[in-house]
Amino acid sequence: MPLEIGLIGATGIAVRTMLGKPGVDVRAVAASDPVRAKEFAGRYDIPLVYENYSALLADPAIDAVYISLHNSAHHRWAVRAAVAGKDVIVEKPLCLTAAEAEELAFAAEHTRVFEAVATAGHPWQSTVRDFVQDGRYGPLQSVRTRMTFAVPKPGGYRDRPELGGGIFYDCASYWLQALQATIGLGPTAYEGRSTFDGPNGVDRDFEASLRWASGAEATMTCAVGAEHVAEHLFVFGDATVKLRNFLRPVLGAVPLNLVVTTTAGEREVIGFPPTAYYEHQLARILDCEDDDLAAAWPRIELMEAISADALSRRENG
């Protein structure tokens, strides 16, 4: 039996992640604007339209909800969906604070919660983790991540700090999930910096860093700009391992390559077969007996701490 899904949010990302995917039937949609929800349902042949989110959650035939609202609304409606007995799939970031994650965990005692980080579970991550654990290229020294996203459309939530906007919240989940999957979280120090010179004081550039007791460091620089960038560089004692365009599979089934360059000048390309992130993500959720709230929680704690550090630096000059 397919999973009966209700969409909280009539959004483009909901189209890409849930509509026409095997294993699920999108039964209903609700949006902040009921007219927009009706237009969305008509465009994508969704059987039911609810005038508000609460009405959708009251539908007993809905097994799970997919939440794709502005970031500051994720926690509120995830909690309400969990209380209604639904499994919950939430666009990243799942929550903005550790306190929100704790409340959600309490509400979801008898349901499952998934943070939709599309990159999670791609086999390149387990390959790099093997490099870290077996030491074939020497000790890991640093991880350097760069991300650049397109300038957001004016008037959207990404330009409103009170709605969880800003480039850091757009990028942090990808960065932290990659670190968690490859080297593990548990850093002993963190730092965040931004000029906060975007509309309404939002961050359109951000630098974040983590340091482990081993001396290994991880840095992320992210910004808005004309050229899309998404790359990781793992620096070991005897080699570098580079992954470019790691977000390309959101566009469909495309391959990814790890490029290993040793200090002796040898070069190896490790290729992975074409993967479509959203299909892979949904299959992972459908096959999972447990949820991933426990894994998301430390990412949320670090994201909150780094963001708070950057804000404190701004306030203190």
Secondary structure as UniProt FT lines:
FT   STRAND          3..8
FT   HELIX           12..18
FT   TURN            19..20
FT   TURN            22..23
FT   STRAND          24..30
FT   HELIX           34..44
FT   STRAND          48..50
FT   HELIX           53..57
FT   TURN            60..61
FT   STRAND          64..67
FT   HELIX           71..83
FT   TURN            84..85
FT   STRAND          87..91
FT   HELIX           98..107
FT   TURN            108..110
FT   STRAND          113..116
FT   TURN            118..121
FT   HELIX           123..134
FT   TURN            136..137
FT   STRAND          140..149
FT   TURN            154..155
FT   HELIX           157..159
FT   HELIX           161..163
FT   HELIX           167..182
FT   STRAND          189..193
FT   HELIX           199..201
FT   STRAND          205..211
FT   TURN            213..214
FT   STRAND          217..224
FT   STRAND          229..236
FT   STRAND          239..244
FT   TURN            246..247
FT   HELIX           248..251
FT   STRAND          254..262
FT   TURN            263..264
FT   STRAND          267..275
FT   HELIX           277..287
FT   HELIX           293..315
//
